[in-house]
């Protein structure tokens, strides 16, 4: 699948930045991420039936900050993102609206690409669809079958999650907490014939009127979790640095994906850290397609909103926090952007260096974008300099925050 075009990222000519310290959901601790070699990251992508709302944008901007932080610390970054271009929500939307599911998926994926480009989000090295990945998904299911951890229910294949002794370690949830969210997040705990309510679907046998592909276990299509397991391992190997996504993916998606990959490879470690962005609300509820309470990036852009203002509105909130989008967020961001653009030509070289150190320090501390924005605001409030640092300030804000003045 085609990705989007990355913006050029200028180099901050002040030596390498310190490596990031990032919060790992699995351990509840903040850890330094300074790999020996390239930093490898997998971020779960969209199901393309209605893209891109502010919650999506907040997630991908969060991991864009991590990408930029690693790069500024001197690392190459190997970044993979998937597109779940066949799944129940997509098929249901296509049926409800009388559209061809493939055309719907491609249209919304293209809209997502254009939104990411406008927001200056660095593109993944591999942007991979579920449909094109079916051969590698089948291979992973075969590996799991060979290890005796797959069973059949009415022709569908399920993974025995407790075959991975580390199942539950990503979320840290109790069984009661798992049950509270499993059914609402794509699970089927009450299906008759399952050996354990948390066992997850690997391969669904062909249903009338639904797309299907040939496999050694009959025509059908893959489950959601094994899609990401297979794509991540194929392109990054095991024990990659970060598995990322929204906090609603902690369980079951990231839990199941990790256990499948670990069981398929003799208990290898799937990811070293699990990093999650908070949820964005609107009008008192979590912003989501199912609720229909969406603020779409494309609609804001069509209304003439500067994408840099959208990005700044998101950066004003720490990536791990839950927050609610309001008109005041956008108004404040537009004012801040205008103020920065007016002030930048008066920056002295000393101010530029001080600002670079402050922004780098804030972002190294678990991607603390609000602190980085506060540092820029403090520079703006200072007495103007001689303009010798204007280029450095522009470079730092572009390279580290993704904001072009």
C-alpha positions in Angstrom: 0.0 0.0 0.0 1.2 3.5 -0.8 2.2 5.7 2.0 2.2 9.6 2.0 5.0 11.9 1.3 7.1 13.0 4.4 8.1 16.6 4.8 11.8 17.4 4.9 13.0 17.5 8.5 15.8 20.1 9.0 18.7 19.1 11.2 19.3 21.0 14.5 23.0 21.8 14.3 23.7 21.7 18.1 24.8 18.1 18.4 22.5 15.1 19.1 19.7 15.5 21.6 19.2 13.3 24.6 17.2 10.1 24.0 13.6 10.1 25.0 12.2 8.7 28.2 8.8 7.2 27.4 6.0 5.8 29.5 5.5 2.0 29.1 1.9 0.9 29.8 3.0 -2.7 30.6 5.3 -1.7 33.5 3.8 1.6 34.5 7.2 3.2 34.4 9.0 5.7 32.3 12.0 4.2 30.5 14.8 5.6 28.4 14.5 4.5 24.8 18.0 4.5 23.3 18.4 1.4 21.2 21.7 0.2 19.8 21.0 0.9 16.2 17.7 1.8 14.5 14.6 2.5 16.6 11.8 0.3 15.5 8.2 1.4 16.0 4.8 -0.1 15.1 1.7 2.1 15.4 -1.7 0.7 14.8 -3.5 2.4 11.9 -7.0 3.3 10.9 -10.0 1.2 9.8 -10.8 3.3 6.8 -14.5 4.0 6.9 -14.5 7.6 8.1 -11.2 9.3 8.5 -9.5 11.5 10.0 -10.9 12.9 13.3 -9.0 14.8 15.9 -8.6 11.7 18.0 -6.8 10.0 15.2 -4.7 13.1 14.5 -3.7 13.3 18.2 -2.5 9.7 18.2 -0.4 10.0 15.1 1.0 13.3 16.1 2.1 11.8 19.4 4.1 9.1 17.7 5.4 11.6 15.2 6.9 13.4 18.2 8.6 10.2 19.2 9.9 9.6 15.7 11.3 13.1 15.6 12.9 12.8 19.1 14.7 9.6 18.1 15.9 11.2 14.9 17.2 14.2 16.7 19.0 11.9 19.2 20.9 10.4 16.2 18.8 7.2 15.5 17.5 5.9 12.3 13.8 5.1 12.7 12.1 2.1 11.2 8.4 2.9 11.4 5.5 0.6 10.3 1.8 1.4 10.3 -1.0 -0.8 9.2 -4.4 -0.1 7.6 -7.2 -2.5 8.5 -8.8 -2.4 5.1 -11.1 -5.3 5.7 -13.0 -5.7 9.0 -16.6 -5.7 10.3 -17.0 -1.9 10.8 -15.8 -1.2 7.3 -18.1 -3.8 5.8 -21.0 -2.7 7.9 -20.6 1.0 6.8 -20.3 0.0 3.1 -23.5 -2.1 3.4 -25.4 0.7 5.2 -24.4 3.3 2.7 -24.7 1.1 -0.4 -21.0 1.5 -1.3 -18.4 -0.9 -2.5 -16.2 -1.8 0.5 -13.0 -1.6 -1.5 -13.8 1.8 -2.9 -14.8 3.1 0.5 -11.6 1.9 2.1 -9.4 3.4 -0.6 -11.2 6.8 -0.6 -10.9 7.1 3.2 -7.3 5.9 3.2 -6.4 8.6 0.7 -8.2 11.2 2.8 -6.1 10.0 5.7 -2.9 10.4 3.7 -3.7 14.0 2.7 -4.6 14.8 6.3 -1.2 13.4 7.5 0.7 15.3 4.9 -1.1 18.6 5.9 -0.3 18.0 9.5 3.4 17.2 8.7 3.3 13.8 10.2 6.4 11.8 9.0 5.3 8.8 6.9 5.9 5.2 7.9 8.6 3.3 6.1 6.0 0.6 5.5 2.3 1.4 5.2 0.7 -1.9 5.0 -2.9 -3.0 4.4 -4.5 -6.1 5.9 -5.6 -7.4 2.5 -2.1 -7.3 1.0 -0.8 -9.0 4.2 -3.1 -12.1 4.1 -0.2 -14.4 3.0 1.9 -13.4 6.0 -1.1 -13.6 8.3 -1.8 -17.2 7.0 1.9 -18.0 7.7 1.6 -16.8 11.3 -1.6 -18.8 11.9 0.2 -21.9 10.5 3.0 -21.3 13.0 0.5 -21.1 15.8 -1.3 -24.3 14.6 2.1 -26.1 14.6 2.5 -25.2 18.2 -0.9 -26.6 19.1 -2.4 -23.4 20.3 -5.2 -23.0 17.7 -8.6 -24.7 17.8 -11.8 -24.6 15.7 -15.3 -23.4 16.5 -17.8 -24.0 13.6 -15.0 -23.6 11.1 -13.5 -20.5 12.6 -10.0 -20.6 14.1 -9.3 -19.3 17.6 -6.1 -18.7 19.5 -5.7 -20.0 23.0 -4.5 -16.8 24.7 -3.3 -18.5 27.9 -0.8 -20.5 25.9 1.2 -17.4 26.2 2.3 -17.2 29.9 2.6 -13.4 29.6 -1.0 -12.9 28.6 -2.3 -10.0 30.6 1.0 -8.4 31.1 0.5 -5.6 28.6 -2.7 -4.2 30.2 -2.3 -5.5 33.7 -6.1 -6.0 33.8 -7.8 -8.5 36.0 -10.2 -10.9 34.4 -13.1 -8.8 35.5 -11.6 -5.7 33.9 -11.0 -7.6 30.7 -14.6 -8.7 30.6 -15.9 -5.2 31.0 -14.4 -4.1 27.7 -13.8 -7.2 25.6 -17.2 -7.4 23.9 -17.3 -3.6 23.3 -13.9 -3.7 21.6 -14.5 -6.5 19.0 -14.4 -9.5 21.3 -16.9 -12.4 21.6 -16.5 -13.7 25.1 -19.9 -15.5 25.1 -19.6 -17.5 21.9 -20.5 -21.1 22.4 -17.7 -23.6 21.8 -14.8 -21.3 22.9 -12.5 -22.8 25.5 -11.9 -19.5 27.2 -13.9 -16.3 26.9 -10.8 -14.4 26.0 -9.6 -16.6 23.2 -9.5 -14.5 20.0 -10.4 -15.0 16.4 -7.6 -15.8 14.0 -9.5 -16.7 10.9 -13.2 -16.3 10.1 -14.7 -18.7 7.6 -16.4 -17.1 4.6 -19.8 -15.6 5.3 -22.5 -15.0 2.6 -21.9 -11.6 0.9 -18.6 -10.9 2.6 -15.1 -10.9 1.0 -13.0 -14.0 1.4 -9.6 -15.4 0.5 -8.3 -18.9 0.0 -6.3 -20.4 2.8 -5.2 -23.9 4.1 -8.1 -23.6 6.6 -10.8 -22.7 4.1 -11.9 -19.5 2.4 -12.3 -16.6 4.8 -10.6 -13.6 6.2 -8.3 -12.8 9.1 -9.1 -11.6 12.6 -8.0 -8.2 13.7 -5.3 -8.9 16.2 -3.3 -11.4 14.1 -3.1 -8.8 11.3 -0.9 -6.5 13.4 1.1 -9.4 14.9 2.0 -10.6 11.5 2.7 -7.2 9.9 4.9 -6.1 12.8 7.0 -9.2 13.0 7.4 -9.4 9.2 8.7 -5.8 8.9 10.4 -5.2 12.3 11.2 -8.6 13.8 10.6 -9.3 17.5 11.6 -7.2 20.4 11.1 -3.9 18.6 11.2 -0.7 20.6 7.6 0.5 20.7 4.1 -0.8 20.0 1.9 2.3 19.9 -1.7 3.4 19.5 -4.6 4.9 21.3 -5.3 3.8 24.9 -8.5 2.0 23.8 -6.1 -0.5 22.1 -4.4 -1.6 25.3 -6.9 -4.4 25.7 -7.8 -6.5 23.8 -5.8 -5.5 20.7 -2.3 -4.9 22.0 -2.7 -7.7 24.5 -3.8 -10.2 21.9 -1.4 -9.1 19.3 1.5 -9.5 21.7 0.4 -13.0 22.9 -0.1 -14.3 19.3 3.3 -13.2 18.2 5.0 -14.5 21.3 3.3 -17.9 21.1 4.2 -18.1 17.4 7.9 -17.6 18.0 8.7 -19.7 21.1 7.8 -17.0 23.6 10.0 -14.3 22.0 9.3 -10.7 23.2 6.9 -8.9 20.9 7.7 -5.3 21.9 9.9 -3.7 24.5 7.5 -0.9 25.4 3.8 -0.3 24.9 3.0 3.4 24.5 -0.5 4.8 24.4 -2.1 8.1 23.5 -5.1 9.3 25.5 -8.6 9.6 24.2 -10.0 12.9 22.8 -13.6 13.7 23.7 -16.2 16.1 22.2 -19.5 17.3 23.6 -19.0 15.2 26.7 -18.2 11.8 25.1 -15.1 10.1 23.6 -14.8 11.1 20.0 -15.6 8.0 17.9 -17.0 6.9 14.6 -19.6 4.8 16.4 -21.0 7.8 18.3 -20.8 10.1 15.3 -19.4 13.0 17.4 -16.5 13.7 15.1 -14.4 16.8 14.4 -12.7 15.9 11.1 -9.4 17.3 10.1 -10.4 17.5 6.5 -13.5 19.6 7.4 -11.4 22.0 9.4 -9.0 22.3 6.5 -11.8 22.9 4.0 -13.0 25.7 6.3 -9.6 27.4 5.9 -8.0 26.4 9.2 -4.2 26.3 9.0 -3.1 22.7 9.6 -0.3 24.1 11.9 -3.0 25.6 14.1 -4.6 22.1 14.3 -1.3 20.6 15.2 -0.6 23.2 17.9 -4.1 22.7 19.4 -3.3 19.0 19.8 0.2 19.6 21.1 -1.2 21.8 23.9 -2.3 18.5 25.6 0.1 15.9 26.8 -0.2 12.8 24.6 -1.1 10.5 27.4 -3.9 12.7 28.8 -7.6 12.4 28.0 -9.0 15.7 27.0 -12.0 17.3 25.2 -11.8 19.3 22.0 -13.5 22.7 22.1 -13.6 25.7 19.8 -11.3 27.4 22.4 -8.6 24.9 21.7 -8.5 25.9 18.1 -8.9 29.7 18.8 -6.0 29.5 21.3 -3.8 27.6 18.8 -4.5 30.1 16.0 -3.5 33.0 18.3 -0.4 31.2 19.5 0.7 30.4 15.9 0.2 34.0 14.8 2.2 35.3 17.8 5.1 32.9 17.2 5.2 33.9 13.5 5.3 37.6 14.4 8.1 37.1 17.0 10.4 34.7 15.2 12.3 37.3 13.2 13.4 39.0 16.4 15.1 35.9 18.0 18.8 36.3 18.9 21.2 33.4 18.5 21.5 33.0 22.3 17.7 32.9 22.6 17.6 30.3 19.8 20.1 28.0 21.5 18.3 28.4 24.9 15.0 27.6 23.2 16.4 24.6 21.4 17.7 23.2 24.7 14.3 23.8 26.5 12.3 22.2 23.7 14.6 19.2 23.5 14.5 18.7 27.2 10.7 18.9 27.4 10.2 16.4 24.6 12.8 14.0 26.0 10.7 13.9 29.2 7.9 11.6 27.9 7.2 13.8 24.9 6.0 16.7 27.1 4.7 18.9 24.2 2.8 21.3 26.6 6.1 22.1 28.3 7.8 22.6 25.0 5.0 25.0 23.9 5.4 26.9 27.2 9.1 27.3 26.5 8.3 28.9 23.2 5.8 31.2 24.8 8.4 32.3 27.3 10.8 33.1 24.5 8.1 35.1 22.8 7.5 37.1 26.0 11.2 37.9 26.3 12.7 41.1 24.9 13.3 40.8 21.2 16.8 40.1 20.0 18.8 41.0 16.8 17.2 38.4 14.6 20.4 36.2 14.3 18.6 33.2 15.8 15.5 33.3 13.6 16.7 30.4 11.4 17.6 28.3 14.4 14.2 28.8 16.1 12.4 27.9 12.8 14.6 24.8 12.5 13.9 23.6 16.1 10.1 24.1 15.9 10.0 22.4 12.5 12.3 19.5 13.4 11.0 18.8 16.9 7.4 20.0 17.0 6.6 19.7 13.3 5.4 23.3 13.3 6.4 25.5 10.4 6.4 29.2 11.1 
